[in-house]
Amino acid sequence: MEKWLRSLKTKTPQEGFELAITLAQKGVQYTQPSEKIRKKLRPKYSQNAKSLISASQVIAINFQTIAAANNYWERQR
């Protein structure tokens, strides 16, 4: 896999949230490297409430980590 994550530091909480989503997506890609299989599975989990809640939880945990790494955006200055 390519080296794509340079830092958890972001300028804003919005950028931090977007990074959290990217981390979740990359986690799926590392776990299931076959794009063909991911595309095959997506219709099923994209309509499953439990799967969507689980995805949201992963993003939230990632966002907590990023927020801490950014010192909660310097305590809102």
LOFIKE-712135 format. One line per field, with one value per residue (C-alpha): x, y, z; residue number from 1. Coordinates in Angstrom, 1 decimal, decimal comma. Example, Ala and Ser with C-alpha at 12.3 -4.5 7.8 and 13.67 -1.06 7.14 Angstrom:
2
u [12,3  13,7]
v [-4,5  -1,1]
w [7,8  7,1]
kolmar [1  2]
END
This chain:
77
u [0,0  1,0  2,1  -0,7  -1,1  1,4  -0,1  -3,2  -2,9  -5,6  -6,4  -10,0  -12,5  -14,1  -10,8  -10,4  -13,8  -13,1  -9,8  -11,7  -13,9  -10,8  -9,3  -12,4  -12,4  -8,8  -9,4  -11,9  -9,5  -6,7  -9,1  -10,6  -8,1  -10,3  -12,3  -14,5  -15,6  -16,1  -18,4  -20,3  -20,8  -21,7  -25,4  -26,0  -24,4  -25,4  -29,0  -28,4  -29,0  -26,6  -23,8  -24,3  -24,3  -21,1  -19,5  -20,5  -19,0  -15,7  -15,7  -16,5  -13,6  -11,3  -12,5  -11,9  -8,3  -7,8  -9,3  -7,0  -4,0  -5,0  -5,3  -9,0  -8,0  -5,9  -8,9  -10,8  -8,1]
v [0,0  3,5  5,9  8,4  9,4  12,2  13,5  13,7  17,4  19,4  23,1  22,8  20,4  20,0  18,9  16,6  15,0  14,5  12,8  10,6  9,4  8,8  6,7  4,6  4,1  3,2  0,7  -1,1  -1,1  -2,6  -5,2  -6,1  -5,2  -6,5  -3,6  -6,1  -7,7  -4,3  -3,2  -6,5  -6,1  -2,4  -2,7  -5,1  -3,1  0,3  -0,6  -2,2  0,1  -1,8  -1,6  2,1  2,7  0,7  2,7  5,9  4,6  4,0  7,5  8,9  7,1  8,3  11,8  11,6  10,5  13,3  15,9  14,9  15,0  18,6  19,5  20,0  22,6  24,5  24,7  26,7  29,4]
w [0,0  -0,7  2,1  2,2  5,8  6,6  9,8  11,9  12,2  10,4  10,2  11,2  12,7  9,3  7,8  10,8  10,2  6,6  7,5  9,9  7,0  4,9  7,7  7,9  4,1  4,0  6,9  4,7  1,8  3,9  5,4  2,0  -0,7  -3,6  -5,1  -6,9  -3,6  -1,9  -4,8  -4,6  -0,8  -0,8  -1,8  1,1  3,9  2,5  3,3  6,6  9,6  11,9  9,3  8,8  12,6  12,9  10,1  11,9  15,1  13,4  12,0  15,4  17,1  14,3  14,8  18,6  17,8  15,3  17,7  20,4  18,1  17,2  20,9  20,1  17,6  20,1  22,5  19,9  20,2]
kolmar [1  2  3  4  5  6  7  8  9  10  11  12  13  14  15  16  17  18  19  20  21  22  23  24  25  26  27  28  29  30  31  32  33  34  35  36  37  38  39  40  41  42  43  44  45  46  47  48  49  50  51  52  53  54  55  56  57  58  59  60  61  62  63  64  65  66  67  68  69  70  71  72  73  74  75  76  77]
END
